[in-house]
């Protein structure tokens, strides 16, 4: 089971560096207030290749896939990433 809020979800799993992300990892971001230090948004990594991280999330009233590295909105809001242990490696 996993918490419902992005803030609570961030307490699960182990922290992962951006360079070590893989599909299935969670990325946590500040919400709409870029000056905040509180987690307000979460995305699920769906693709990783050299210099490219894509994540799926709900934003602007719908589900979308965003390229993190090219996003002027999400890069400065990034707080941390985590990997959940599904009992397999």
PyMOL commands that set and color helices and strands:
alter all, ss='L'
color gray80, all
select helices_A, chain A and resi 6-9+18-20+68-70+75-77
alter helices_A, ss='H'
color red, helices_A
select strands_A, chain A and resi 14-15+26-30+39-49+52-59+62-67+78-83
alter strands_A, ss='S'
color yellow, strands_A
deselect
rebuild
show_as cartoon
